[in-house]
């Protein structure tokens, strides 16, 4: 479901303006409706502030004049991709990120800025929900507050995973616009407090449908809790999280989408498997503007350069993040449809090989014909939705917790059945080859399921596998063409636990000095 708009009610409610599309009413709320934080607020004001907080989901691929896709920033540190691009020096900060050589000066400050802006916007929405005037619908306001609490927890959890020891604040900042820095363990507590506060409001439906598509629901909240708890390895909450996964499963609101490959196409956004998506639109972003628009440039980033697809389905891109050949040749069993649904095999095709080219590229989020046809800076404005939580992750979370971590079964849900559903869909409904339910097989199955979705690096960290898997020395050759010679390149990196957190951006360290909020730099 994509690109249709329920306009009448939105315009009547709050004077919405801007590019229109299905379920994006709340993303284009008139900013003039906003009032200073702490002022009396109407229901419309709360919604406008909430809209501002949601817009951050649309900025993570290009904002603040930085390329920042959270999927790319995550996957570049995994064993799935090389950095790619024109050369090692093309977006040098990404090469440094991928080889665990980031420095305070050569970093990814875009994500830092974007998600702290998200926290500030969520704070304003939460405060306005606590200051509504008479005449507002209390149940509606309570739901908006729960959504804002989720967004604050979601943005905080990303900063926590990338940087660990970060500032945190719940009130509008005043001069010098800085906040106390907490260690990573305390940030985990802050995230869990927001998740619990949203749960306690008991106002989110398990699933969102119709004009509410794109809004947070209870399943998304529970999935965020699962990601945070599993990453923290907080065994004291494993049973609770397993019960949450069972509640999603038993709700019968979700099911695996039958065709893995087709699931990533426009017409199947917000499908039966979708729990929460960022709904990108094909317009609005521009090279000269830092904070506007609705599109994503991730498809351009992860598609081969100067591609001429004989089938007319896929478009050219910038040649970053080529996938490693072993994903195609060795990871999947024969007949597993996720290989062709996750990877575009362009070996021997007509395109221009760039640095570290392998011939294999992301298919899920590939640049596709017809996904950015409106006037403007098209490479920045693909409409591919970012799938943040899928039901497949629910099933694999439950299978891992109950099937491998000794958590008791919850609500009569079978871990083996959850695992079997994932395997069954992978093989197109046919009988999947037998595979025992154990931790090693869960690891492999998650790897196969989530290629290109920004999951692999964080899984390696939480399983304790990162040092072994992400230490390597590679020598390879990018084949030449009639116009370009072949290039031999080397790739060396060594992950240590000290590399888990990125260095805090230098400009923020410098800005904090002598303010009373001096940031302590991470060790790396």
Helices and strands as residue ranges (DSSP letters): H 7-14, G 25-27, G 31-33, H 43-55, G 56-58, E 62-63, E 66-67, H 70-75, H 92-98, H 109-129, H 138-163, H 184-200, G 210-212, H 218-232, G 235-237, H 238-250, G 262-264, G 266-268, E 274-278, H 298-301, H 325-329, H 338-342, E 343-345, E 360-362, G 378-380, E 386-390, H 391-404, H 415-426, H 439-449, H 456-463, H 466-469, E 472-478, E 487-493, G 497-499, H 506-512
